[in-house]
């Protein structure tokens, strides 16, 4: 039986959105979802210009939408034939991030997929204004696609700080996003105010005791989380606990192990929290080159998926 869920793809027919379209289509095919819906947001200023050209005719939105459908038709046909899925188009008007987030919530989409701009100096990515703003307001998991989707995801890194947000993201990873892929739960532990301890000439033995205690606490919390995810019965779930600052630990692991997907939680209980992305998530997006799934927390987990053979 086909899963009725759909994936939204923010599309402007650019090179970066083309990667997102293919990745979304492959996910739909893999999980047996109904299909993808391309979402294209038109500038209301352009529609107003069409109004003026037509001498005040108020059909501008309709005309612009009809032209967009003609422009997208070859792409939709190609995706549908290549991946054997339903492909539809929704044309919206207004601010892209606001309209896409609103439509995702109203339409019951299970995920938003968007592309990222090409890397700038070094390894840092400029993901673009729309994806960046959309991250703050998305009501559903949002996948940022950076690399060519030649293969299915094989190794997902899931940074964990044992907050409810990060534990929720781990559950989404296991149940929905990468149930059959290798999944590594990564936790970075440290001692609050350790620099002050060094400054105050606290002995290395005492600092060492604090470190061991912090590690033991992290190991106990990780064991509890892994058990709740079924890790005791699933060899594809592993854990790594390292001492250090979270951002550096994440970057070092990515550079050494080359995961193809990072999955991180996002605050999201209250309206204010939904606007806060978190410094670790923000820095990871900017400093790593692999695809990334940002998961806003909800009251209920999404339904599990059954991967097609």
C-alpha positions in Angstrom: 0.0 0.0 0.0 1.4 3.4 -1.0 2.3 5.8 1.8 0.2 9.0 1.4 3.0 11.3 2.6 4.5 13.9 0.3 7.8 15.8 0.3 7.9 19.5 -0.6 10.8 20.7 -2.7 11.6 24.5 -2.7 12.4 24.9 -6.4 13.4 27.9 -8.6 14.9 25.7 -11.4 18.4 26.6 -10.3 21.3 24.2 -10.2 21.1 23.9 -6.4 17.4 23.2 -6.4 17.9 20.5 -9.1 20.0 18.5 -6.6 17.1 18.9 -4.0 14.6 17.7 -6.6 16.5 14.5 -7.3 17.2 13.7 -3.7 13.5 14.2 -2.8 12.4 12.0 -5.7 14.8 9.2 -4.5 13.6 9.5 -0.9 10.0 9.2 -2.2 10.8 6.2 -4.3 12.8 4.5 -1.4 10.1 5.0 1.2 7.1 4.5 -1.1 5.7 8.0 -0.5 3.0 9.3 -2.8 5.3 11.8 -4.5 7.0 15.2 -4.4 5.4 18.6 -4.8 7.6 21.3 -6.2 6.9 24.7 -4.6 7.8 27.8 -6.5 7.3 31.2 -4.9 6.8 34.2 -7.2 7.5 37.8 -6.3 4.3 39.8 -5.8 6.1 42.8 -7.3 6.4 41.0 -10.6 2.7 40.1 -10.5 1.9 43.8 -9.9 4.0 44.8 -12.9 2.0 42.3 -15.0 -1.2 44.0 -13.7 0.1 47.4 -15.0 1.0 46.0 -18.4 -2.5 44.5 -18.7 -4.0 47.9 -17.9 -5.2 47.1 -14.4 -6.3 43.5 -15.1 -6.3 41.6 -11.9 -5.6 38.2 -13.5 -1.8 38.7 -13.0 -1.4 36.0 -10.4 -3.3 33.5 -12.6 -1.2 34.3 -15.6 2.1 34.1 -13.7 1.1 30.8 -12.2 0.1 29.4 -15.6 3.5 30.4 -17.1 5.3 28.8 -14.2 3.4 25.6 -14.8 4.5 25.6 -18.4 8.1 26.3 -17.4 8.1 23.4 -14.9 6.2 20.9 -17.1 9.3 19.3 -18.7 11.0 18.9 -15.3 7.9 17.4 -13.7 7.5 14.9 -16.5 11.1 13.8 -16.3 11.1 13.3 -12.6 7.8 11.4 -12.8 9.1 9.0 -15.5 12.5 8.5 -14.0 11.4 7.7 -10.5 7.9 6.5 -11.1 6.3 8.9 -8.6 3.7 11.6 -8.7 5.1 15.1 -9.2 3.0 18.2 -8.8 3.6 21.9 -8.6 2.3 24.6 -6.2 2.9 28.2 -7.2 2.7 30.7 -4.3 3.2 34.5 -4.1 5.0 36.4 -1.4 8.1 35.9 0.7 9.5 32.5 -0.1 10.4 31.3 3.4 7.1 32.5 4.9 4.9 31.0 2.2 6.8 27.7 2.0 6.6 27.2 5.8 2.9 28.1 5.8 2.1 25.8 3.0 4.1 22.9 4.5 2.0 23.2 7.7 -1.3 23.5 5.9 -0.7 20.7 3.4 0.5 18.1 5.9 3.9 17.6 4.1 6.3 15.4 5.9 9.5 17.2 4.9 10.9 20.2 3.0 13.9 19.7 0.8 16.0 22.6 -0.4 19.3 23.1 -2.1 22.3 25.1 -0.9 24.4 27.5 -2.8 27.9 26.6 -3.9 30.7 26.7 -1.3 32.5 29.9 -0.7 36.0 30.3 0.6 37.3 27.1 2.1 34.6 24.6 3.1 32.0 27.0 4.2 28.6 27.0 2.4 26.4 29.9 1.7 23.0 28.2 1.8 21.1 31.2 0.5 18.6 33.6 1.9 15.5 31.5 1.5 16.9 28.2 3.0 18.5 30.2 5.8 15.3 32.0 6.7 13.2 28.8 6.2 15.3 27.0 8.8 13.9 29.3 11.5 10.2 28.9 10.7 9.9 25.4 9.1 7.2 23.3 10.9 8.5 20.0 9.5 11.9 18.4 9.1 14.0 20.3 6.5 16.7 18.7 4.4 19.5 20.8 3.0 21.0 19.1 0.0 24.6 20.0 -0.9 26.1 17.0 -2.7 25.0 15.2 -5.8 22.4 12.5 -4.7 24.1 9.7 -6.6 23.6 7.2 -3.7 21.2 6.6 -0.9 22.4 7.9 2.5 24.7 5.3 4.0 26.0 7.0 7.2 24.1 9.5 9.3 25.8 11.5 12.1 23.5 12.6 14.9 25.0 15.0 17.4 23.5 14.5 20.8 23.5 16.8 23.8 20.7 14.9 25.6 18.2 17.7 25.3 14.7 16.7 24.2 15.3 18.3 20.9 18.4 16.2 20.1 16.7 13.0 21.3 13.7 13.7 19.2 15.9 14.2 16.2 17.6 10.8 16.9 14.2 9.1 17.0 13.2 10.7 13.7 16.4 9.4 12.2 15.8 5.9 13.3 12.1 5.7 12.5 11.8 7.9 9.4 14.9 9.2 7.7 17.6 6.5 7.7 16.2 3.4 9.2 18.6 1.1 7.4 21.7 3.3 7.2 24.5 3.4 9.7 23.8 5.9 12.4 26.4 7.4 14.8 25.2 9.2 17.9 28.0 11.7 18.8 28.2 13.4 22.2 30.8 16.0 23.2 31.3 16.4 27.0 33.3 19.0 28.9 33.6 20.6 32.3 31.9 24.0 32.8 34.4 26.7 33.7 37.4 24.4 33.2 39.4 27.4 31.9 38.7 29.2 35.2 39.9 26.1 37.1 43.2 26.3 35.2 43.4 30.0 35.8 42.9 29.4 39.5 45.6 26.7 39.5 43.3 23.9 40.4 45.3 20.7 40.3 45.2 18.4 37.2 44.1 15.5 39.5 41.0 17.4 40.6 40.2 18.5 37.0 40.7 14.9 35.9 38.2 13.7 38.5 35.7 16.2 37.1 36.3 15.0 33.6 35.9 11.3 34.6 32.6 12.2 36.3 31.4 14.1 33.3 32.3 11.1 31.0 30.5 8.6 33.3 27.4 10.7 33.3 27.5 11.0 29.5 28.0 7.3 29.1 25.0 6.5 31.3 22.8 9.0 29.4 23.9 7.6 26.1 23.3 4.0 27.1 19.7 5.0 28.1 19.1 6.8 24.7 20.6 3.9 22.6 18.4 1.4 24.4 15.3 3.5 23.8 16.2 3.6 20.1 16.6 -0.2 19.9 20.3 0.1 19.6 20.8 -3.1 21.6 19.2 -5.0 18.8 20.4 -2.9 15.8 24.1 -3.1 15.0 23.7 0.0 12.7 23.4 2.3 15.7 26.7 3.2 17.2 27.9 5.8 19.8 30.9 8.0 20.1 31.6 10.1 23.3 34.5 12.6 23.0 35.9 15.2 25.3 35.9 18.8 23.9 33.8 21.6 22.6 30.8 20.4 20.7 31.5 22.3 17.5 35.1 21.1 17.2 34.2 17.5 18.1 31.5 17.5 15.3 33.9 19.0 12.7 36.7 16.6 13.6 34.4 13.6 13.3 33.0 14.7 10.0 36.5 15.3 8.6 37.7 11.9 9.8 34.6 9.8 8.9 32.9 11.6 6.1 29.2 10.9 6.9 26.9 11.8 4.1 24.1 13.2 6.3 24.0 15.1 9.6 20.7 15.1 11.6 20.2 17.7 14.3 17.3 18.9 16.4 15.9 22.4 16.5 14.1 24.1 19.3 10.4 24.4 18.7 7.9 24.2 21.6 7.0 27.9 21.7 6.8 30.5 19.0 10.0 32.1 20.3 11.8 28.8 20.5 10.9 28.0 16.9 12.8 31.1 15.8 16.0 30.0 17.6 18.1 27.7 15.5 20.9 27.2 18.1 24.6 28.1 17.8 25.8 24.5 17.4 23.3 23.8 14.6 24.0 27.1 12.9 27.8 26.6 13.0 27.5 23.0 11.8 25.5 24.1 8.8 28.1 26.7 8.0 31.2 24.6 8.6 30.4 21.2 7.1 29.9 20.1 3.5 27.5 17.2 3.8 23.8 17.2 3.6 21.9 18.2 6.7 18.5 17.5 8.1 17.2 19.9 10.8 14.3 18.5 12.8 11.9 20.8 14.7 10.4 19.2 17.7 6.8 18.1 17.7 4.5 16.5 20.2 4.3 13.3 18.2 6.9 11.3 16.2 6.2 10.9 12.5 4.9 7.5 11.4 7.7 5.0 10.7 8.5 4.2 7.1 8.8 0.9 5.3 11.7 1.0 2.9 11.1 -0.5 -0.6 13.4 -3.3 -1.5 
